């Protein structure tokens, strides 16, 4: 099992330091944060076995950290620290998702006893085992994302991936086919967790095995579809968009297999949707795909995204939607495409107040 990892979120430096020292003396791996937002980020990134959480925190308070963890499907046990012995505070803490409490000022022996008890209780819990599996799936998924994006003269390509929960089914890739040509793809697997991560790994390997200058997008989609039909679990499918961009020939040829239609903005300002192609991958083995070529020139822009962007909601339950996206494309004027992905993600984060129910992936290509 290895060393248990504990995240302590406490704004009093003396208590934080004392707790961390005592827990480390008991051979726990301890990470600390002094406010709710940092603590929550730490919990999401580091997947601890236990969170020790002060309820009274600056910014995002302890109750809200509890609620966000539970809302995002994190089953990690939470031990709350309450300054008051008020029953109402403890009840609110339990309702927000805490598992146990210690009232300040606390005896360190009592706290360590409660930590041991919580960790002992959580050993056989299937939801926590499942969470560890999801954590492993996320690590697999992260290794599949391109660490560096190949750049071709005259093109600027940028991609952003933000997983919403512990793992989801989004993916993008950029492959250099020669000095003037790149292939760009984006995909969304139906499903979550380990199955989605494994389907994604399979998809990436298949695309990379077949992508070449000689392989037309429609033929690549046909081959990848046949391979996915062999290995797809029941009711599974993948939406997929694949484009080959030839800077010297000044042409973009693409095939859209049931994915959200990317937005293409020509230098003159006209917007079009790239929707030529066929059905999603992994359902019908003999599905026929079409592809389409569009001329490319300086100032042209292409934005690819997954539905985690357009279906993200604000607190009123309203979707970000396609219209906001096209308005954003129309407003966006700078020379470099790298800024476009950042702008889109920034706008969506502002709209949803940072609450994403699904993965968010955005890839932009700019012709200079």
N, C-alpha and C positions, 0 to 999 in steps of 0.2 A: 504493500500500500504506500510505503514511503512516508515522508514527513507531512503532517497536516498543515495546511496553509490557512492562516487567519488574517482577515482584513479588519483593522481597528479604525473606526471613524469617530473622532473626538476632537473638539476644538480647544480644550484646555491643554496646553502644552505639557504641563506637569503630569496630568493624569495619562495623557497619550504616551509620554515617555516611560512612566512607571509601568503601565500596562504592557507596553511592547517589551521592556526589559524582563519583566516577570514571565511573560509568555515564551520569550526566547530561551530563558533559563530552563523552561520545561521542554525545550527542543521543538518548539513550533516554528514554522516559517511565517514571520510576521511582516505584513505590509501596512503602512499607515497613511491616513489622510486627515486633514484638519477641517474639511468642509464636505457637505453632502454631495455636491456635484462631482468633485474629484474622487470621493469615496465610491460613488456609484460607477464612475468610469473604471476605477480600479477593479471593482467586483466584476464588471462585464468583461474586462480584458484578462484578468488573472484567474478567474474561476476558483475562488477559495472554497474551503470545506466549511467555514464558519465566518459570519460577520458579527463583530461586536460594535454596536451602534449607539451613540448618544442621541437621544431624541431631540434635544435642543441644540440645533446647529445653525450657523449663519447660512443664508441663501436657501438652498434646498434642505428642509429640515428632515429629521430622522423618519417621521411618519411617511413623508413623501418618498424617501429612499426605499422604505419597505414596500410601498405601493408600486413604485416603478419596477422593483425587482420582481414582484409577484405578477405584475401586468405583463412583463416580458418573459414569463414562464421560467424564471429562475427559482429553483426549489431550495437553494442554499439556506441552511438554518441561520436565524438571526437572534442574537442575544442583545436585548436593549438595556441601555443604562438610563435610569430615570432619576432625576435629581429629587423630585418630590415623591413623597410616599402616597400621593393622591391616586386613589383607585381609578379615577376616570382616565388619567394619563396611560396607565397600564392597559386598561380596556381598549383605548384607542390604538395603542401600540399593537395589541393582539389582533384587533380587527384589521389593521393595516398589513398584517402578515408576520409579525414577530413570533418567535417560538418560546422565549423565556425572558426573564428580566432580572436585573440586580439593581437595588436602590442605592444611590450614593448617599453618604459615604459608604463604600462597601469594603468588606474584608477581602483581601486578595485571595485568601484560602477558599472563601466561599465562591468567588468568581472562578477560580481554577477548577473547583469541584463541578461547577455548572458547565464549564467548557468541556471537561472530560465526559460528563453525562450526556451532553448534546451530541458530541462526536461519537460516543458509543451507540446512542440511539440511531444515529444516521447511517451506521455501517451497513445495515441490510436493506436500506430503503431503495426501492426500484426506481423512484423518480430521480434520485441523485445519481444512481448508476447510469440512468438514461441521459442525465445531464452531462456526465463525464464522456459518454459516447458522442454526444452532440459536440462537445468541446474538441474531441479528437477529429470529428468530421469537419469542424471549422478549420482546424489546422491543415487538414488535407486540402480543403478548398483554397486556403490562402496560398499554399504552394503552387496551385494551378494558375493563379493570376500572374500575368506577365510582370516581372520585377522591373525590367527596363523595356520601354516601347521603342522598337526600331524606327528611326526617322529617315525619311527619304527627302532628298533635295526638293524644296518647293512645297513640301507638305508638313503640316504640324498636326500630330496626333496625340491626344491626351485621353486618359481613361480614369474613372473613379469608381470604386466599389465600396459600398457601405452595408455590411450585413446587419439586418435589423435585430434578429434574435441571436441565438448562438450560432446558427448556420442556416443557410437557405440555398436556393438553387440557381443563383445568378452566376453568369460567367461572361468574360470577354477575352479576346486574344488578338494579337497583331503579329503577323508573320511576314518577314521580308522574303519576297520571291526572287528579286534581283535588285540591281542598283536603283531602278526607277519604279519598281512595282511592289506594293504591299497587299496582303490580304487582311481584312479586318472582319472579325465576327463577334456577335453578341448572342447570348442564349439565356433562356429561363427554363429550368426544369420544374415540372409540376411536382411538388413535394418538398419535404424538409429533411434535415438530419442526415444520417449516414447514407441512406439509399440515394438521396439527391446528390450527395458529394461523390458517390461512386459512379452514378450515371454521368455526372459532369466530367469525371476523370476519363471515363470511357469515350465520351463525346470529343473531348480535347484530343485524345490520342488518335481517334479516327480522323478527325479533321486534319491534324498535322501529318498523318500518313498519306492523305490524298491531295492536299493543297499543293498546286504547282502552277507554273505559267500555262501549261498545256490544258489544265483542267478547268473547264468552264464552270461558273457558279451553279448552274442548274444540274450539271453532272455530279458535282461534288455533293450537292444536297441529296441527289438520288442515291449515291453510294452511302453517305452517312445515314440516311433514312433506313436503307436496307440493313446496315449494321445495328442500328438502334432497335429495329424491330426484333432482331435476334435476342437482344439482352434486356429489353424493357420489361419491368414488372407490370402486372395487370393494372390497367387504368393510368399508367404513366405515359407521359409524352414530353417533348421538348419543343419550345418555340425557338426559332433560330433564324438569324439574318447573316448572310455572308456576302462580302463585296471584295472585288479585286480592283485596286486603284492603280492605274498606269499613268504616271506623271508625264512620261515622254509622249505617249500616244494621246494624252489628255482625254482619257475616257475612264469612266467608272462602270463596271459591269457587276450586277448584283442579282441575288435570288433571295426572296423572303419566304421562309417556311413557317407561316403562321405567327410571326412575331409582330409586336407593335411596329407600325410602319414608321421607319426613321424619317426625319424631316430634312429635306434638302433645300437649301436657300441659295439660289443662283445670285451671282454678283449684282445683277440688275434688281434684285429684291423679290423676285417671284418665288413663292414657296411651293414645294410639291412633296407628296408622300411617296415613299418607295415601297409599293405594295405588290409588285409583280412577283410571282413565285408559285406557291402551292401550300399544301396543308402542313400541319405540325409534324415533327419527326417522331418515328417510333410507333405509329398506329397502323397505317396501311402500307404494306411492303411494296406494292406496285404503283404507288402514287407517282405521277409524272410532274416534273418541275419545269418552270420556264424561267428565263432570265432576261434582263433588259439592260441596254447600254445607255448611259447618258454622258453628254460631253462635259468636260471639266475645264474651268478657266480660273484665273486669279480672282480671289475674293469669294469663291464658292465655299459653302460650308455644309457639312453633313453632321447631324446629331442623331445618335442611336441611344436607346434607353430601354429599360425594362418597366413593367407596369407598376413596380414599387414606387416609381416617380409619379406617374399620372393618377394612380389610385390612392396616393397618400392623402390623409384627411387632416383638416384643422379641428380645433376643439368643438366647433359647431357641427362637425360631421360632413363638411363640404369637401369634395375631392379637388385636388390640385388641377387635374383635368388637362385636356389637349390644348384648350384655348390659351391658358396661361403660358403653356410651353411655346406655342407659335408666337404669341405676343413677345415673349422673351427673345426668341430668335430674331424677330423683326427689330427689336430695340438694340440688340447686341451689335456693336459696330467696330470693335478694335481689330487690329491687324492679325493678332495671333489666336489660334484656335484653342490653345491651352487654357486661356481664360474662360472659355465658354462652359466647359464642364464645371469649373469652380463656381461660376455665376449661377448655373442651373441648380447645383446642389445647395448653394447658399440660399437661393430663393425658396427652394422646397423646404429647407430646414427652418427658415423664417416662417413659412406658411404653416407648417405642422408643429411649430414650437419644439422641434427636435424629436417628436414621437413618430417613429416609422414602424408600421406593423409588418412591412415586408422589406426584403433587400432592395437596395437602390443602386443601380448601375447606370452610368452615363459615359458614353464615348463620343468624342468630337473629332472631326477631321476638317482642317482648314487648308485651302489652297492659297499659296502666297503668290 
